[in-house]
Amino acid sequence: MTRQKIQIKKIDNTAARQVTFSKRRRGLFKKAHELSTLCDAEIALLVFSNAGKLFEYSSTSTRQVIERRNLQSERIDRLDPISTLELQLQSSTCAMLGKEIAEKTKELRQLRGEELQGLDLEELKHLEKLLEGGLNRVTQTKDELFFKEISILKRKEVELMEENQQLKEKMGNSPHVVQPTVAQQGLGQPSECNGHAWRSYSSDISLRLGLPYPN
């Protein structure tokens, strides 16, 4: 048989109340000792029975813990009321931001297809619309980028064609350069012994090409 849950209210029977007080007190002190040992916490417990008897437990010294508690209260009382209000506002703002971050994180996970088990049909339809809208925006942005790159390439193509046309026009307007014949390429500079032959040959070439007579 399972144990029935005890209703938390004052026990009318005096003997039963004393027994329960003794058991619960020992259990409370045991939990305090475990908390102090496991977590290195400084703990002091003061319990007065209905008869006025004092029971206490302290991990170090009850008086030391009480003095520390009083010092902490004095520090809080010395705080500027405005500073206290600012701390409260900051705490409230942090709590709101933490809640908003948790909601946005959950929404992002759902957009990735995670944590969908607790959603109903309407919520799933809303999530589907969000995904479709996001996909359409991504596709539109991608198409705009493609068209932009195509426009840049076309503009570069036009510029290259114009540069090519300008180069052709420059080459067409440049004067005709006569290439030297094989005989000219094979001749070296005239020496003093054959200077007369060289001048005669040069004059003959000049007459053929219509150039001025060389000196």
C-alpha positions as CSV (number, residue, x, y, z in Angstrom):
1,M,0.0,0.0,0.0
2,T,1.2,3.5,-0.8
3,R,1.7,6.0,2.0
4,Q,-1.0,8.6,2.2
5,K,0.0,12.2,1.9
6,I,-0.1,14.0,5.3
7,Q,-2.1,17.2,5.3
8,I,0.0,20.1,6.6
9,K,-1.9,21.5,9.5
10,K,-1.5,21.7,13.2
11,I,-1.7,18.4,15.0
12,D,-4.4,18.5,17.6
13,N,-3.2,15.6,19.7
14,T,-0.5,16.7,22.0
15,A,1.4,13.4,22.2
16,A,1.4,13.0,18.5
17,R,2.5,16.6,18.0
18,Q,5.5,16.1,20.4
19,V,6.5,12.9,18.5
20,T,6.3,14.6,15.1
21,F,8.2,17.6,16.4
22,S,11.0,15.4,17.6
23,K,11.2,13.4,14.4
24,R,11.0,16.5,12.1
25,R,13.5,18.4,14.2
26,R,16.1,15.6,13.9
27,G,15.5,15.3,10.2
28,L,15.8,19.1,9.7
29,F,19.1,19.2,11.6
30,K,20.4,16.2,9.6
31,K,19.6,18.0,6.3
32,A,21.3,21.1,7.6
33,H,24.4,19.1,8.4
34,E,24.4,17.5,5.0
35,L,24.0,20.8,3.2
36,S,26.9,22.3,5.3
37,T,29.2,19.4,4.6
38,L,28.4,18.9,0.9
39,C,28.3,22.6,-0.1
40,D,30.7,24.1,2.5
41,A,27.8,26.4,3.6
42,E,27.7,28.2,6.9
43,I,24.4,27.3,8.6
44,A,22.8,28.0,11.9
45,L,19.3,26.7,13.0
46,L,17.3,27.9,16.0
47,V,14.1,26.0,16.9
48,F,11.8,26.8,19.8
49,S,9.3,24.2,20.8
50,N,5.8,25.2,21.9
51,A,6.9,24.8,25.4
52,G,9.7,27.4,24.9
53,K,12.6,25.0,24.8
54,L,15.5,26.0,22.5
55,F,17.1,23.6,20.0
56,E,19.9,24.8,17.8
57,Y,22.4,23.5,15.2
58,S,25.3,25.4,13.7
59,S,28.0,24.3,11.4
60,T,30.5,26.7,13.0
61,S,29.1,29.0,15.7
62,T,25.5,30.1,16.1
63,R,26.6,33.5,17.4
64,Q,29.1,34.0,14.6
65,V,26.4,33.2,12.0
66,I,23.9,35.6,13.6
67,E,26.5,38.4,13.7
68,R,27.3,37.8,10.1
69,R,23.6,38.0,9.3
70,N,23.3,41.3,11.2
71,L,26.2,42.8,9.3
72,Q,24.6,41.8,6.0
73,S,21.4,43.5,7.0
74,E,23.2,46.7,8.0
75,R,24.9,46.8,4.6
76,I,21.6,46.5,2.8
77,D,20.1,49.2,5.0
78,R,23.0,51.6,4.2
79,L,22.4,51.2,0.5
80,D,21.0,54.2,-1.3
81,P,17.3,53.7,-2.0
82,I,17.8,54.9,-5.6
83,S,20.6,52.3,-6.0
84,T,18.3,49.6,-4.6
85,L,15.6,50.6,-7.1
86,E,18.1,50.5,-9.9
87,L,19.2,47.1,-8.9
88,Q,15.6,45.9,-8.9
89,L,15.0,47.4,-12.3
90,Q,18.2,45.8,-13.6
91,S,17.1,42.5,-12.2
92,S,13.7,42.8,-13.7
93,T,15.2,43.8,-17.1
94,C,17.6,40.8,-17.0
95,A,14.7,38.5,-16.2
96,M,12.7,39.8,-19.2
97,L,15.7,39.6,-21.5
98,G,16.4,36.0,-20.3
99,K,12.8,35.1,-21.0
100,E,12.9,36.7,-24.5
101,I,16.2,35.0,-25.3
102,A,14.7,31.6,-24.3
103,E,11.6,32.2,-26.5
104,K,13.7,33.2,-29.5
105,T,16.1,30.3,-29.0
106,K,13.1,27.9,-28.9
107,E,11.6,29.6,-32.1
108,L,15.0,29.2,-33.9
109,R,15.2,25.5,-33.0
110,Q,11.6,25.0,-34.3
111,L,12.6,26.8,-37.5
112,R,15.4,24.2,-37.8
113,G,12.8,21.4,-37.4
114,E,13.6,20.7,-33.7
115,E,11.3,20.6,-30.6
116,L,8.1,20.2,-32.6
117,Q,6.5,17.6,-30.4
118,G,4.5,20.0,-28.3
119,L,3.1,22.1,-31.1
120,D,-0.6,21.9,-32.2
121,L,-1.9,22.0,-35.8
122,E,-2.3,25.8,-35.8
123,E,1.2,26.4,-34.5
124,L,2.6,24.0,-37.1
125,K,0.8,25.9,-39.9
126,H,2.1,29.2,-38.6
127,L,5.6,27.8,-38.5
128,E,5.1,26.5,-42.1
129,K,4.2,30.0,-43.2
130,L,7.2,31.5,-41.6
131,L,9.5,29.0,-43.4
132,E,7.8,29.6,-46.7
133,G,8.2,33.4,-46.3
134,G,11.8,33.0,-45.4
135,L,12.5,30.7,-48.4
136,N,10.8,33.2,-50.7
137,R,13.0,36.0,-49.4
138,V,16.1,33.9,-49.8
139,T,15.2,33.0,-53.4
140,Q,14.4,36.6,-54.2
141,T,17.7,37.8,-52.8
142,K,19.6,35.1,-54.7
143,D,17.9,36.1,-58.0
144,E,18.7,39.7,-57.4
145,L,22.4,38.8,-56.8
146,F,22.5,36.7,-60.0
147,F,21.0,39.6,-62.1
148,K,23.5,42.0,-60.6
149,E,26.4,39.8,-61.5
150,I,25.0,39.3,-65.1
151,S,24.7,43.1,-65.4
152,I,28.3,43.6,-64.3
153,L,29.6,41.0,-66.8
154,K,27.6,42.7,-69.6
155,R,29.0,46.1,-68.8
156,K,32.6,44.6,-68.8
157,E,31.9,43.0,-72.1
158,V,30.8,46.4,-73.6
159,E,33.9,48.1,-72.2
160,L,36.2,45.4,-73.7
161,M,34.5,45.7,-77.1
162,E,35.0,49.5,-77.0
163,E,38.7,49.1,-76.0
164,N,39.1,46.6,-78.8
165,Q,37.5,49.0,-81.4
166,Q,39.8,51.8,-80.2
167,L,42.9,49.7,-80.6
168,K,41.8,48.8,-84.2
169,E,41.3,52.4,-85.1
170,K,44.7,53.4,-83.7
171,M,46.4,50.6,-85.7
172,G,44.5,51.7,-88.9
173,N,45.6,55.3,-88.5
174,S,49.3,54.5,-87.8
175,P,51.8,55.2,-90.7
176,H,53.0,52.2,-92.8
177,V,56.3,50.9,-91.7
178,V,58.5,49.5,-94.3
179,Q,60.1,46.3,-93.3
180,P,63.9,45.9,-94.2
181,T,64.7,43.4,-96.9
182,V,66.8,40.4,-96.3
183,A,69.7,42.1,-98.0
184,Q,69.4,45.1,-95.7
185,Q,69.2,42.9,-92.6
186,G,72.4,41.1,-93.7
187,L,74.4,44.3,-94.3
188,G,76.5,45.7,-91.5
189,Q,77.9,49.1,-90.9
190,P,80.1,50.3,-93.8
191,S,83.8,50.4,-93.2
192,E,86.3,53.0,-94.5
193,C,87.5,50.7,-97.2
194,N,84.1,50.2,-98.9
195,G,82.4,53.5,-98.0
196,H,82.0,54.5,-101.7
197,A,80.2,51.2,-102.5
198,W,77.9,51.6,-99.5
199,R,77.0,55.2,-100.5
200,S,76.2,54.0,-104.0
201,Y,74.1,51.2,-102.8
202,S,72.2,53.5,-100.4
203,S,71.5,56.0,-103.1
204,D,70.1,53.3,-105.3
205,I,67.8,52.1,-102.5
206,S,66.8,55.7,-101.7
207,L,65.8,56.3,-105.4
208,R,63.7,53.1,-105.4
209,L,61.8,53.9,-102.2
210,G,61.5,57.7,-102.9
211,L,63.5,58.6,-99.9
212,P,65.9,61.7,-99.6
213,Y,69.3,61.2,-100.9
214,P,71.6,60.2,-98.0
215,N,74.6,62.4,-97.2
